[in-house]
Structure formats: structure tokens, C-alpha cells
């Protein structure tokens, strides 16, 4: 049985705080090499979000689109990135936690635990 999960955690490095209420859309690359939207989600008050739970996360290539433009606009801040796409090859039977460290003019990501 597949018990793995896909999750994220978004932190705003310019303030050192969690980035809440960021819309995250999950896509999966299908057999004809087109992105298919699976579902939209949103980060909670701690900046965390469970994107795909056990049983709904088959092997494949996934794209996470973080809609950060609206987040910064709500804070009366400009940003270079209205959206950030992270593409990950999720073909091992493991949990995938993909944090995003964010500022208005830069970002970084990594595979967490």
C-alpha cells in the first residue's frame, strides 16, 4: 500500500516568519507529457500544507505552483515572481517534503524530511 505524502512548508526569509495563505496548485505530468492539475491547496498559519495524502500520490513527475504574487500584494510589497514553479521527480516510495524559502526577490527550495 502506498503510504507516502507530498507536503510543503513556506517561510518568508525577509521576516523569518511563516508564509500563510499562499495558494499552491499541484500538477502531474501525464502520459502525453501535459501537465494535469490535481488540486489547489493553501498554506496554513504555520506556512505548512499537505498537498497529496497517502493513496492519492502515485509515482510521477509533479509541479508545484506557488502563487506568491497575491501573497506579496496583500502585504503591499512588490515581487519579481508572481508565481514559482517547482518540478520534482517523485518516483521513489517515500514521503516528499518540499520547502520553499521565499523573499520578494529570491527563493530557494530543497528536499526536506
C-alpha positions in Angstrom: 0.0 0.0 0.0 1.2 3.5 -0.9 1.5 5.5 2.4 3.7 8.3 1.1 2.7 12.0 1.2 3.6 15.2 -0.6 3.9 18.3 1.5 5.4 21.8 1.7 6.4 24.5 4.1 6.8 28.1 3.0 8.9 30.6 5.1 9.4 34.2 4.2 13.1 34.7 4.8 12.9 38.5 4.8 10.8 38.4 8.0 11.8 35.0 9.4 8.1 34.1 9.6 5.8 31.5 8.1 4.1 32.5 4.8 0.4 31.8 5.3 -2.4 31.8 2.8 -0.3 31.1 -0.2 -2.2 29.2 -2.9 -0.3 26.1 -4.1 -1.5 24.2 -7.2 -0.3 20.6 -7.7 0.1 19.2 -11.2 1.2 15.8 -12.5 2.8 15.2 -15.9 0.6 12.7 -17.7 1.4 10.1 -20.3 1.2 12.5 -23.2 3.6 14.9 -21.4 1.0 17.5 -20.5 0.5 19.0 -17.0 -2.8 18.0 -15.4 -4.0 19.9 -12.4 -4.7 17.7 -9.4 -5.9 20.2 -6.9 -5.3 23.6 -5.4 -4.3 23.9 -1.7 -3.3 26.7 0.6 -0.6 27.1 3.3 -1.9 27.3 6.8 -1.0 29.8 9.6 2.3 27.9 10.1 3.1 28.1 6.3 2.5 24.3 6.0 0.4 22.4 3.6 -0.3 18.7 3.0 -0.6 18.6 -0.8 -1.3 14.9 -1.5 -2.1 12.3 1.1 -1.4 8.6 1.1 -3.2 6.7 -1.6 -3.5 9.7 -3.9 0.1 10.2 -4.8 1.3 7.7 -7.5 4.9 7.8 -8.9 5.5 10.5 -11.4 6.7 14.0 -12.1 4.9 16.7 -10.2 4.9 20.5 -10.5 4.0 22.7 -7.5 3.0 26.2 -8.5 3.2 28.7 -5.6 1.1 31.7 -6.3 3.2 34.2 -4.4 2.2 37.4 -6.2 -1.1 37.6 -4.3 0.7 37.0 -1.0 3.1 39.9 -1.5 0.4 42.2 -2.9 -1.7 41.6 0.3 1.4 42.9 2.2 1.7 45.9 -0.1 5.0 44.5 -1.4 6.3 44.1 -4.9 7.9 40.8 -6.1 9.8 39.7 -9.1 8.0 36.4 -9.0 4.2 36.3 -9.4 4.3 32.5 -9.3 7.1 30.0 -8.6 7.1 26.5 -10.2 9.0 23.7 -8.6 9.2 20.4 -10.6 10.1 17.2 -8.8 10.6 13.7 -9.9 8.7 11.7 -7.2 9.4 8.1 -8.3 10.5 6.6 -5.0 8.2 5.1 -2.4 9.0 7.8 0.1 7.5 11.0 1.6 8.3 14.1 -0.3 8.5 17.3 1.7 9.5 20.3 -0.5 10.0 23.5 1.5 10.2 27.0 -0.2 12.2 29.7 1.4 10.9 33.0 0.0 11.6 36.7 -0.3 10.3 39.3 -2.7 13.3 39.0 -5.0 14.6 35.5 -4.5 13.8 32.0 -3.4 15.3 28.6 -2.7 14.0 25.1 -2.3 15.2 21.7 -1.2 14.0 18.2 -0.3 13.2 18.1 3.3 12.2 15.3 5.6 
